[in-house]
Amino acid sequence: MIKKISSKTNARVKYAVSLKDRKNQEVNHQFLGESKKALELALQNNLVSEVFTLEKLDLPDEIIQYLVSQEIIEKISNLKNPEGVIFIANYPKYKKDNLNKILYLDEINDPGNLGTMVRTALAFNFDAVVLSKHCVSIYNSKALMSAKGSNYSIPVFEENLDNIAEGKKIIVSTLSSDSISATSLPKLDKFVLVMGNEAHGVSEDALSRADIKVKIDIQNIDSLNVSVAAAILMYELTK
């Protein structure tokens, strides 16, 4: 279904703009996506409800596409130079059973780091990325750009560590003196890898639950970016 919108004060435009705010996303269980590639991935997962576009697209009939001006695209977009395709997508519904290899992100603040780690978890065939209560949202525009659509192919959801850890080894990334080297990690079929906040590391709560504490052997610097460290540890756990 194709409709035209010419006013920036149109109700659907206002609603789309409102989805830039995390609270409105959580209330409505919807978020904004941008670009043709992201739209393609969201369509494959049956998440798209409405599309704002500068030109007609070949979409299923049940999806409303609004033909709009560049001015309206710029009002809705989170980007300085929007591609011209913005869509409203529904929160995906995930099955939370049979998750054996989990990346748990403990109060990650940077959306770029979050998106990168989601993408890397998919690359290393993890079953899910689970976020602690105070993590940045995966539906943050910068997180979505960094994830590059990987969030449509791997479950990403918020949950308490205790609720996902049963029957799994909890591996916590920390620089504490009793940590083992990443190269000494045992081969495990079921585990939760915990990565901590960029500035403060893992929380005391997560640390107290660790079955294995692990660190990466590095030289010349004190620490690595959390997304880089996560990639190294995911590789070591799955190689």
Secondary structure, 3 states (H helix, E strand, C coil): CEEECCCCCCHHHHHHHHCCCHHHHHHHCEEEEECHHHHHHHHHCCCEEEEEECCCCCCCCCCEEEECCHHHHHHHCCCCCCCCEEEEEECCCCCCCCCCEEEEECCCCCHHHHHHHHHHHHHCCCCEEEECCCCCCCCCHHHHHHHCCHHHCCCEEECCHHHHCCCCEEEEECCCCCCEEHHHCCCCCCEEEEECECCCECCHHHHHCCCEEEECCCCCCCCCCHHHHHHHHHHHHHC
